[in-house]
Amino acid sequence: MSRRENDHLNMSDALSAFLKKNNLQEGMDKVDVRTAWARLMGNGVENYTTAVELKKETLFVSLSSSVLREELGLGKTKIISMLNEELGKDLIKKLVLR
């Protein structure tokens, strides 16, 4: 029987290593972005949001209200910085509202 290594990792480091080894970080980022959008924008915006999709460094958000789309369009740079701050990394470079 082989012996186990006695090196102890905390859960965060073990999870990060697992995600990196299995190339799952991109998928986790997509889920994290959806969660951050809902949390930061609140129920009012979330009710009109039909889709949130991260492709490379661009966040695509589909909205069912053209008025809300225009309002949010005025503050794109602030929304991007708030989302990146919430995520803890510079993940989003561009925001497309459709």
Phi and psi in radians as a Rosetta constraint file:
Dihedral C 1 N 2 CA 2 C 2 CIRCULARHARMONIC -1.497 0.35
Dihedral N 2 CA 2 C 2 N 3 CIRCULARHARMONIC 2.630 0.35
Dihedral C 2 N 3 CA 3 C 3 CIRCULARHARMONIC -1.590 0.35
Dihedral N 3 CA 3 C 3 N 4 CIRCULARHARMONIC 2.568 0.35
Dihedral C 3 N 4 CA 4 C 4 CIRCULARHARMONIC -1.374 0.35
Dihedral N 4 CA 4 C 4 N 5 CIRCULARHARMONIC 2.582 0.35
Dihedral C 4 N 5 CA 5 C 5 CIRCULARHARMONIC -1.324 0.35
Dihedral N 5 CA 5 C 5 N 6 CIRCULARHARMONIC 2.542 0.35
Dihedral C 5 N 6 CA 6 C 6 CIRCULARHARMONIC -1.628 0.35
Dihedral N 6 CA 6 C 6 N 7 CIRCULARHARMONIC 0.195 0.35
Dihedral C 6 N 7 CA 7 C 7 CIRCULARHARMONIC -1.271 0.35
Dihedral N 7 CA 7 C 7 N 8 CIRCULARHARMONIC 2.199 0.35
Dihedral C 7 N 8 CA 8 C 8 CIRCULARHARMONIC -1.769 0.35
Dihedral N 8 CA 8 C 8 N 9 CIRCULARHARMONIC 2.289 0.35
Dihedral C 8 N 9 CA 9 C 9 CIRCULARHARMONIC -1.978 0.35
Dihedral N 9 CA 9 C 9 N 10 CIRCULARHARMONIC 2.531 0.35
Dihedral C 9 N 10 CA 10 C 10 CIRCULARHARMONIC -1.355 0.35
Dihedral N 10 CA 10 C 10 N 11 CIRCULARHARMONIC 2.870 0.35
Dihedral C 10 N 11 CA 11 C 11 CIRCULARHARMONIC -1.069 0.35
Dihedral N 11 CA 11 C 11 N 12 CIRCULARHARMONIC -0.677 0.35
Dihedral C 11 N 12 CA 12 C 12 CIRCULARHARMONIC -1.080 0.35
Dihedral N 12 CA 12 C 12 N 13 CIRCULARHARMONIC -0.801 0.35
Dihedral C 12 N 13 CA 13 C 13 CIRCULARHARMONIC -1.158 0.35
Dihedral N 13 CA 13 C 13 N 14 CIRCULARHARMONIC -0.689 0.35
Dihedral C 13 N 14 CA 14 C 14 CIRCULARHARMONIC -1.139 0.35
Dihedral N 14 CA 14 C 14 N 15 CIRCULARHARMONIC -0.734 0.35
Dihedral C 14 N 15 CA 15 C 15 CIRCULARHARMONIC -1.160 0.35
Dihedral N 15 CA 15 C 15 N 16 CIRCULARHARMONIC -0.740 0.35
Dihedral C 15 N 16 CA 16 C 16 CIRCULARHARMONIC -1.067 0.35
Dihedral N 16 CA 16 C 16 N 17 CIRCULARHARMONIC -0.746 0.35
Dihedral C 16 N 17 CA 17 C 17 CIRCULARHARMONIC -1.126 0.35
Dihedral N 17 CA 17 C 17 N 18 CIRCULARHARMONIC -0.707 0.35
Dihedral C 17 N 18 CA 18 C 18 CIRCULARHARMONIC -1.102 0.35
Dihedral N 18 CA 18 C 18 N 19 CIRCULARHARMONIC -0.785 0.35
Dihedral C 18 N 19 CA 19 C 19 CIRCULARHARMONIC -1.099 0.35
Dihedral N 19 CA 19 C 19 N 20 CIRCULARHARMONIC -0.729 0.35
Dihedral C 19 N 20 CA 20 C 20 CIRCULARHARMONIC -1.181 0.35
Dihedral N 20 CA 20 C 20 N 21 CIRCULARHARMONIC -0.777 0.35
Dihedral C 20 N 21 CA 21 C 21 CIRCULARHARMONIC -1.097 0.35
Dihedral N 21 CA 21 C 21 N 22 CIRCULARHARMONIC -0.645 0.35
Dihedral C 21 N 22 CA 22 C 22 CIRCULARHARMONIC -1.749 0.35
Dihedral N 22 CA 22 C 22 N 23 CIRCULARHARMONIC 0.207 0.35
Dihedral C 22 N 23 CA 23 C 23 CIRCULARHARMONIC 0.921 0.35
Dihedral N 23 CA 23 C 23 N 24 CIRCULARHARMONIC 0.817 0.35
Dihedral C 23 N 24 CA 24 C 24 CIRCULARHARMONIC -1.847 0.35
Dihedral N 24 CA 24 C 24 N 25 CIRCULARHARMONIC -0.035 0.35
Dihedral C 24 N 25 CA 25 C 25 CIRCULARHARMONIC -1.109 0.35
Dihedral N 25 CA 25 C 25 N 26 CIRCULARHARMONIC -0.655 0.35
Dihedral C 25 N 26 CA 26 C 26 CIRCULARHARMONIC -1.076 0.35
Dihedral N 26 CA 26 C 26 N 27 CIRCULARHARMONIC -0.734 0.35
Dihedral C 26 N 27 CA 27 C 27 CIRCULARHARMONIC -1.151 0.35
Dihedral N 27 CA 27 C 27 N 28 CIRCULARHARMONIC -0.682 0.35
Dihedral C 27 N 28 CA 28 C 28 CIRCULARHARMONIC -1.154 0.35
Dihedral N 28 CA 28 C 28 N 29 CIRCULARHARMONIC -0.653 0.35
Dihedral C 28 N 29 CA 29 C 29 CIRCULARHARMONIC -1.086 0.35
Dihedral N 29 CA 29 C 29 N 30 CIRCULARHARMONIC -0.697 0.35
Dihedral C 29 N 30 CA 30 C 30 CIRCULARHARMONIC -1.087 0.35
Dihedral N 30 CA 30 C 30 N 31 CIRCULARHARMONIC -0.732 0.35
Dihedral C 30 N 31 CA 31 C 31 CIRCULARHARMONIC -1.183 0.35
Dihedral N 31 CA 31 C 31 N 32 CIRCULARHARMONIC -0.739 0.35
Dihedral C 31 N 32 CA 32 C 32 CIRCULARHARMONIC -1.099 0.35
Dihedral N 32 CA 32 C 32 N 33 CIRCULARHARMONIC -0.648 0.35
Dihedral C 32 N 33 CA 33 C 33 CIRCULARHARMONIC -1.149 0.35
Dihedral N 33 CA 33 C 33 N 34 CIRCULARHARMONIC -0.745 0.35
Dihedral C 33 N 34 CA 34 C 34 CIRCULARHARMONIC -1.059 0.35
Dihedral N 34 CA 34 C 34 N 35 CIRCULARHARMONIC -0.754 0.35
Dihedral C 34 N 35 CA 35 C 35 CIRCULARHARMONIC -1.145 0.35
Dihedral N 35 CA 35 C 35 N 36 CIRCULARHARMONIC -0.750 0.35
Dihedral C 35 N 36 CA 36 C 36 CIRCULARHARMONIC -1.128 0.35
Dihedral N 36 CA 36 C 36 N 37 CIRCULARHARMONIC -0.696 0.35
Dihedral C 36 N 37 CA 37 C 37 CIRCULARHARMONIC -1.041 0.35
Dihedral N 37 CA 37 C 37 N 38 CIRCULARHARMONIC -0.866 0.35
Dihedral C 37 N 38 CA 38 C 38 CIRCULARHARMONIC -1.087 0.35
Dihedral N 38 CA 38 C 38 N 39 CIRCULARHARMONIC -0.705 0.35
Dihedral C 38 N 39 CA 39 C 39 CIRCULARHARMONIC -1.233 0.35
Dihedral N 39 CA 39 C 39 N 40 CIRCULARHARMONIC -0.759 0.35
Dihedral C 39 N 40 CA 40 C 40 CIRCULARHARMONIC -1.347 0.35
Dihedral N 40 CA 40 C 40 N 41 CIRCULARHARMONIC -0.639 0.35
Dihedral C 40 N 41 CA 41 C 41 CIRCULARHARMONIC -1.434 0.35
Dihedral N 41 CA 41 C 41 N 42 CIRCULARHARMONIC -0.402 0.35
Dihedral C 41 N 42 CA 42 C 42 CIRCULARHARMONIC 1.426 0.35
Dihedral N 42 CA 42 C 42 N 43 CIRCULARHARMONIC 3.072 0.35
Dihedral C 42 N 43 CA 43 C 43 CIRCULARHARMONIC -1.143 0.35
Dihedral N 43 CA 43 C 43 N 44 CIRCULARHARMONIC -0.605 0.35
Dihedral C 43 N 44 CA 44 C 44 CIRCULARHARMONIC -1.031 0.35
Dihedral N 44 CA 44 C 44 N 45 CIRCULARHARMONIC -0.861 0.35
Dihedral C 44 N 45 CA 45 C 45 CIRCULARHARMONIC -1.312 0.35
Dihedral N 45 CA 45 C 45 N 46 CIRCULARHARMONIC -0.666 0.35
Dihedral C 45 N 46 CA 46 C 46 CIRCULARHARMONIC -1.069 0.35
Dihedral N 46 CA 46 C 46 N 47 CIRCULARHARMONIC -0.580 0.35
Dihedral C 46 N 47 CA 47 C 47 CIRCULARHARMONIC -1.132 0.35
Dihedral N 47 CA 47 C 47 N 48 CIRCULARHARMONIC -0.488 0.35
Dihedral C 47 N 48 CA 48 C 48 CIRCULARHARMONIC -1.707 0.35
Dihedral N 48 CA 48 C 48 N 49 CIRCULARHARMONIC -0.015 0.35
Dihedral C 48 N 49 CA 49 C 49 CIRCULARHARMONIC -1.517 0.35
Dihedral N 49 CA 49 C 49 N 50 CIRCULARHARMONIC 2.162 0.35
Dihedral C 49 N 50 CA 50 C 50 CIRCULARHARMONIC -1.782 0.35
Dihedral N 50 CA 50 C 50 N 51 CIRCULARHARMONIC -0.449 0.35
Dihedral C 50 N 51 CA 51 C 51 CIRCULARHARMONIC -2.750 0.35
Dihedral N 51 CA 51 C 51 N 52 CIRCULARHARMONIC 2.484 0.35
Dihedral C 51 N 52 CA 52 C 52 CIRCULARHARMONIC -2.274 0.35
Dihedral N 52 CA 52 C 52 N 53 CIRCULARHARMONIC 2.075 0.35
Dihedral C 52 N 53 CA 53 C 53 CIRCULARHARMONIC -2.396 0.35
Dihedral N 53 CA 53 C 53 N 54 CIRCULARHARMONIC 2.245 0.35
Dihedral C 53 N 54 CA 54 C 54 CIRCULARHARMONIC -1.798 0.35
Dihedral N 54 CA 54 C 54 N 55 CIRCULARHARMONIC 2.121 0.35
Dihedral C 54 N 55 CA 55 C 55 CIRCULARHARMONIC -2.194 0.35
Dihedral N 55 CA 55 C 55 N 56 CIRCULARHARMONIC 1.984 0.35
Dihedral C 55 N 56 CA 56 C 56 CIRCULARHARMONIC 0.964 0.35
Dihedral N 56 CA 56 C 56 N 57 CIRCULARHARMONIC -1.989 0.35
Dihedral C 56 N 57 CA 57 C 57 CIRCULARHARMONIC -1.912 0.35
Dihedral N 57 CA 57 C 57 N 58 CIRCULARHARMONIC 0.270 0.35
Dihedral C 57 N 58 CA 58 C 58 CIRCULARHARMONIC -1.989 0.35
Dihedral N 58 CA 58 C 58 N 59 CIRCULARHARMONIC 2.281 0.35
Dihedral C 58 N 59 CA 59 C 59 CIRCULARHARMONIC -1.774 0.35
Dihedral N 59 CA 59 C 59 N 60 CIRCULARHARMONIC 2.097 0.35
Dihedral C 59 N 60 CA 60 C 60 CIRCULARHARMONIC -1.788 0.35
Dihedral N 60 CA 60 C 60 N 61 CIRCULARHARMONIC 2.163 0.35
Dihedral C 60 N 61 CA 61 C 61 CIRCULARHARMONIC -2.154 0.35
Dihedral N 61 CA 61 C 61 N 62 CIRCULARHARMONIC 2.118 0.35
Dihedral C 61 N 62 CA 62 C 62 CIRCULARHARMONIC -1.681 0.35
Dihedral N 62 CA 62 C 62 N 63 CIRCULARHARMONIC 2.264 0.35
Dihedral C 62 N 63 CA 63 C 63 CIRCULARHARMONIC -2.145 0.35
Dihedral N 63 CA 63 C 63 N 64 CIRCULARHARMONIC 2.518 0.35
Dihedral C 63 N 64 CA 64 C 64 CIRCULARHARMONIC -1.564 0.35
Dihedral N 64 CA 64 C 64 N 65 CIRCULARHARMONIC -0.049 0.35
Dihedral C 64 N 65 CA 65 C 65 CIRCULARHARMONIC -2.062 0.35
Dihedral N 65 CA 65 C 65 N 66 CIRCULARHARMONIC 2.079 0.35
Dihedral C 65 N 66 CA 66 C 66 CIRCULARHARMONIC -1.206 0.35
Dihedral N 66 CA 66 C 66 N 67 CIRCULARHARMONIC -0.556 0.35
Dihedral C 66 N 67 CA 67 C 67 CIRCULARHARMONIC -1.146 0.35
Dihedral N 67 CA 67 C 67 N 68 CIRCULARHARMONIC -0.802 0.35
Dihedral C 67 N 68 CA 68 C 68 CIRCULARHARMONIC -1.115 0.35
Dihedral N 68 CA 68 C 68 N 69 CIRCULARHARMONIC -0.680 0.35
Dihedral C 68 N 69 CA 69 C 69 CIRCULARHARMONIC -1.012 0.35
Dihedral N 69 CA 69 C 69 N 70 CIRCULARHARMONIC -0.781 0.35
Dihedral C 69 N 70 CA 70 C 70 CIRCULARHARMONIC -1.150 0.35
Dihedral N 70 CA 70 C 70 N 71 CIRCULARHARMONIC -0.751 0.35
Dihedral C 70 N 71 CA 71 C 71 CIRCULARHARMONIC -1.068 0.35
Dihedral N 71 CA 71 C 71 N 72 CIRCULARHARMONIC -0.825 0.35
Dihedral C 71 N 72 CA 72 C 72 CIRCULARHARMONIC -1.192 0.35
Dihedral N 72 CA 72 C 72 N 73 CIRCULARHARMONIC -0.525 0.35
Dihedral C 72 N 73 CA 73 C 73 CIRCULARHARMONIC -1.074 0.35
Dihedral N 73 CA 73 C 73 N 74 CIRCULARHARMONIC -0.479 0.35
Dihedral C 73 N 74 CA 74 C 74 CIRCULARHARMONIC -1.254 0.35
Dihedral N 74 CA 74 C 74 N 75 CIRCULARHARMONIC -0.384 0.35
Dihedral C 74 N 75 CA 75 C 75 CIRCULARHARMONIC -2.076 0.35
Dihedral N 75 CA 75 C 75 N 76 CIRCULARHARMONIC 0.591 0.35
Dihedral C 75 N 76 CA 76 C 76 CIRCULARHARMONIC -0.999 0.35
Dihedral N 76 CA 76 C 76 N 77 CIRCULARHARMONIC -0.796 0.35
Dihedral C 76 N 77 CA 77 C 77 CIRCULARHARMONIC -1.134 0.35
Dihedral N 77 CA 77 C 77 N 78 CIRCULARHARMONIC -0.652 0.35
Dihedral C 77 N 78 CA 78 C 78 CIRCULARHARMONIC -1.190 0.35
Dihedral N 78 CA 78 C 78 N 79 CIRCULARHARMONIC -0.698 0.35
Dihedral C 78 N 79 CA 79 C 79 CIRCULARHARMONIC -1.096 0.35
Dihedral N 79 CA 79 C 79 N 80 CIRCULARHARMONIC -0.750 0.35
Dihedral C 79 N 80 CA 80 C 80 CIRCULARHARMONIC -1.067 0.35
Dihedral N 80 CA 80 C 80 N 81 CIRCULARHARMONIC -0.816 0.35
Dihedral C 80 N 81 CA 81 C 81 CIRCULARHARMONIC -1.162 0.35
Dihedral N 81 CA 81 C 81 N 82 CIRCULARHARMONIC -0.657 0.35
Dihedral C 81 N 82 CA 82 C 82 CIRCULARHARMONIC -1.129 0.35
Dihedral N 82 CA 82 C 82 N 83 CIRCULARHARMONIC -0.748 0.35
Dihedral C 82 N 83 CA 83 C 83 CIRCULARHARMONIC -1.141 0.35
Dihedral N 83 CA 83 C 83 N 84 CIRCULARHARMONIC -0.770 0.35
Dihedral C 83 N 84 CA 84 C 84 CIRCULARHARMONIC -1.108 0.35
Dihedral N 84 CA 84 C 84 N 85 CIRCULARHARMONIC -0.653 0.35
Dihedral C 84 N 85 CA 85 C 85 CIRCULARHARMONIC -1.160 0.35
Dihedral N 85 CA 85 C 85 N 86 CIRCULARHARMONIC -0.725 0.35
Dihedral C 85 N 86 CA 86 C 86 CIRCULARHARMONIC -1.117 0.35
Dihedral N 86 CA 86 C 86 N 87 CIRCULARHARMONIC -0.663 0.35
Dihedral C 86 N 87 CA 87 C 87 CIRCULARHARMONIC -1.355 0.35
Dihedral N 87 CA 87 C 87 N 88 CIRCULARHARMONIC -0.368 0.35
Dihedral C 87 N 88 CA 88 C 88 CIRCULARHARMONIC 1.423 0.35
Dihedral N 88 CA 88 C 88 N 89 CIRCULARHARMONIC 0.214 0.35
Dihedral C 88 N 89 CA 89 C 89 CIRCULARHARMONIC -2.737 0.35
Dihedral N 89 CA 89 C 89 N 90 CIRCULARHARMONIC 2.785 0.35
Dihedral C 89 N 90 CA 90 C 90 CIRCULARHARMONIC -1.464 0.35
Dihedral N 90 CA 90 C 90 N 91 CIRCULARHARMONIC 1.375 0.35
Dihedral C 90 N 91 CA 91 C 91 CIRCULARHARMONIC -1.693 0.35
Dihedral N 91 CA 91 C 91 N 92 CIRCULARHARMONIC -0.608 0.35
Dihedral C 91 N 92 CA 92 C 92 CIRCULARHARMONIC -1.857 0.35
Dihedral N 92 CA 92 C 92 N 93 CIRCULARHARMONIC 2.207 0.35
Dihedral C 92 N 93 CA 93 C 93 CIRCULARHARMONIC -1.872 0.35
Dihedral N 93 CA 93 C 93 N 94 CIRCULARHARMONIC -0.504 0.35
Dihedral C 93 N 94 CA 94 C 94 CIRCULARHARMONIC -2.437 0.35
Dihedral N 94 CA 94 C 94 N 95 CIRCULARHARMONIC 2.513 0.35
Dihedral C 94 N 95 CA 95 C 95 CIRCULARHARMONIC -2.121 0.35
Dihedral N 95 CA 95 C 95 N 96 CIRCULARHARMONIC 2.190 0.35
Dihedral C 95 N 96 CA 96 C 96 CIRCULARHARMONIC -2.038 0.35
Dihedral N 96 CA 96 C 96 N 97 CIRCULARHARMONIC 2.085 0.35
Dihedral C 96 N 97 CA 97 C 97 CIRCULARHARMONIC -1.774 0.35
Dihedral N 97 CA 97 C 97 N 98 CIRCULARHARMONIC 2.193 0.35
